[in-house]
Amino acid sequence: MKLITWNIQWCRGVDGRVDPRRIVEHARALADFDVLCLQEVAANFPTLKGSSGENQFELLARLLPDYVAVPGVAVDTPAPDGGRRAFGNMILSRLPVGQVLRAQLPWPADPGSKGMPRMLIDAVIDTPLGALRVMTTHLEYYSAVQRAAQVEAIRGRHAEACTHARAGGVRDGSNGPFQTFEQPASAILTADFNYRPDDPLHLRMQAPFDDGAPQFVDAWQQAHPGAPHAPTLGVHDREQWPEAYASDFIYVTEDLVPRLRAVKVDGDTQASDHQPVLIELG
């Protein structure tokens, strides 16, 4: 199984051009991916640099017709034309997708710090390794208070899923809205976390759970022990980012560590201000 995660900056490259097709082409050049997790997908936001207001959720889905498209809208606001604007995340999977949960992440008031709503997609995907949950999100950049609260909420969602995985109880096979679907404990968590490898939140995300739920581990550290994480932001775009560093990570639950085959950062592409990260499990 091959998965790519990428903050695509509303499909805007270092050259200032917005091009969803280029995003898909560069992702395909990196790997014949089974799952693509994207952050900063926009619709009807012509105020974003380079954008004409195109619906990128629809365009990206059309560019990958053999993939199930799972949008996750974090920002949903009115537009001057009477329509709606959307900004958020997306998962595209050519593997079967089961139940999908969308969780709005905490957004506590933090006076003096701007921010935007954030959300988490949690999708069960039937992979060659068995069913597992693929989670993707994009944490707050400006507010440390909000970012910390969002980390706790993600940990809470994972712990909750693990209690469902362990629980027996009533099972509903009615094919109605109460139908019971699997929530496996095994999971992959991807995002632009907006923190660096030495941030305490990076360790917090990997902390054990009191109830024995499988903890998250940084896939890069497992695949490249002792090596600094390759930078994922500011590698080419030095106008926005005067220094390059890693803020895009892939965590896997500890039971998946023996399945790790590769973790790679594509340091060449300039189709976004971030670099895509690839993980391969086998």
N, C-alpha and C positions, 0 to 999 in steps of 0.2 A: 504494500500500500504506500502510495506517495501522496503527500499533502504539502501544499504551499500556503503560506500566510503572507499577506502583503498589505501594507497601508499604501493605497494607490493615490492619495491626495487628489480626490475627485478626478482621477485619470489624467492629471496634469504632470507633464514631464519637466525636467530641468530646463528645457528649451521654452517653457511656457505654453506649449501646445497641449490641449485636452484631446485625448484620443483613446477611447475604450478599446478599439481594435488593437492598438499597440500594446496595451496591458495584457490582453489575452495572448498575443503573439509572443511576448517576452516570457510569459509564464510557461507557454508550451515549449519554448526554447530551453527553459531551465529543466523541465521534466515532463514526461507523459503522466501528468498528475491525475489522481483519482478524485481528490478534493481540493478545492480552492477556497481559502478563507480571505475575505477582503474587508478592509476598513476604509472609511471615508468615501463612501459611495453617495452620490448626490442626485437629486431630481428636482427640477424647476428652481435651480439656484443660479440665475444668470449673474448674480453679484459676486460669485466666486471667480477668481482670476482665470481668464481663458475660456470659461464656460458660456455656452449659449442658453443654458437652462435645460439641456437635454436630460431625459430620464435615463440615468445610467443603470438603474436596476433592470429596466427593460432591455436596454442595449446589450449589457453583458450577458443576460439570459439568452438573447437571440444569437449572440456570437458563440455560445456553447449549447447548441440545441439538444445534445445528447446528455446534458447534465440537468439534474433537478436543482432549480433555483430556490434558495431560501433567503428572502430578504429580512432584514431586521432594522426597523426604523427607530432611531433614538430621538431625533428632532422632527417634529411634525407641527408645522406652523402655517398660518394663512399666507397666501401670496397676493400681491397687489391685483393680479388679474382675476381674483376670486377663487382660484384653485388652491392647492396645497403644495407646500414644499416639504421635502423629506431628505434626511441625512442620516447615515448609519452604516451598518455592516451587512455582509452578505456571505452566504456559503453556497457553493456550487459543487454538486457531487454527481459523478456518474455511477456511483454505487447506490443501492437502494436506501432511501431515507425513510425512517420510521417516524415516531412522534417528535415534534419540534416544540420546544418551549422558548418563549421570549420573555426575559426578565428585565424590567426597568431597574437600573442600578441606583443606589442612593445618590442623592444630590443635596446634601445638607447645606444650609446657608453658610457662606463664608464671606463676610463683608470685606470689600476691598479686593476681591479676587473674581475675575470674570470666569465663566465656564458655560458648559452646555450639558443637556441631559445625555446620559450614556445608557446603553443597554447591552445585554448578553444574549446571544443565540446559543441554545443548547439542543443539538440535533442528534438523535440516535441514528447511526449509520451501520448498515450491515456490511462488514468488511470481510476479506478473506481470513482475518484473524479472529473473527467473531464480531458480535455486536459491540459497539463502543460509542460513547458520546463524544461528539466534536463540539467544542465550545469556542466561540470567538467573540471578542469585544474590543473596545478602545477606551482606555481609562482617561480620566481628566488630566489635562496638561498643566493648567495654571494653579489649581488648588490642591495642596498636599492633604488637607482635611478631607476633601471629597475623594481623592484617590485612595486614601487609606480605608475609607468607608466602603468603597467599591471592591477593594481586595477582600474585605471581610464578607461582603455579600456573595462574591464568587465562591469563596470557601464554603459559605453556608449553603449555596445551591448544590455544590458537589456533595456535601455531607447529607443533605436531604435526599439526593438521588441515591446515595449509597444505602440509606435506610429503606428506601423502596426496594432496592436490589435484594436486601436481606429479608424483607418482610414477606410473610405469607398473606393470610387474610382473604378477603373477598376478591374473586377474579371475575371480571365481566367480559363476556365474549359476544355481546349483543350486536356488535358492529354499529353501535350508536355512540353518542358523545361520552358515555360512561365506560366505554370499552377500555380494558386494561392493556397497556403497552409496557414493554420492558424498559426499565431505566437501569442500564448496566453501570456497575461501579467503575469499570475501565473507561478512561477518558483521555482526550487530548485537549489541551487548553492553549489557544493562540491569541495573540493580540499585539497591538502597539500599546504597551503598558505605561508608557511615559515615565518610566523610572529606569535607572541604570543598574548594571550588575552589582554594584556595591551598595545599592539602596537597601535599607532594612526591609522594605516591602518585598524585595526579591526573596529574601530568606523567609519572610512571613508567609508568602504564598506556598512555600515548600514545607511549612511546619507540620508536624504530625497532628492528627485529629484525635480527640479524646475517646471517640467511640470506635477507633480502629479502622475507619475508612481509609482506603489507600491514599497515601499522600502524593502530592505533585512533586516531581523532580525536574530540574532544568535539563532538557534533552541535549543541549549543546555541551554542558559540563560532563554529561555521561559519555558523549561521543568523542569529546576532545578534552580529556582530563588534564587539568593544569594549564590549559591554553586560554587566554583571554577571549571573550566572545567577540567575534568579528563585528565591526561596526555595521549598523543597519540604517543610520540616519546621518545626513550631512556628508556622505561620502563624496558626492559630486556637487550638491547644491550648497555652496559655501556662502551664498548671498543670504539665505535664511538661517543657515546653521554654520557658525564660524568654526565649530569643531565637530568631528565625527565621533559617534559613540553608539552603543547598542541600546535600543529600547524595545525592540521587537523580539519576543522570546516564544519558544514552544515548550510547554510543560507536558509531561506524560505522567500518568499514574505509575507508581513503582512497579506494578505487575507487568507493565509494558516494556520496562527497561531491557529485559533479555531479547526483546524483539527489535531493538534499535539496530538499524543497518547503516544509516548515514544521517547527518545533519549538516546542511550547507547553506551559506549565505551567498547569493549572487551579487558580487561586488561590482559587476560591470554595467548593468542596465541603468539607464538614466530616464526611464519612463515615469518615475515618481521621485520625490525627495527621499523616499525610503527604499531600502533594498529588500527583495523578497527572500524568505527563509524556507528551505525545503527540509522535510523530514521523510525518511523512508523506513518503514517497518516491514519485517518479514518473518 
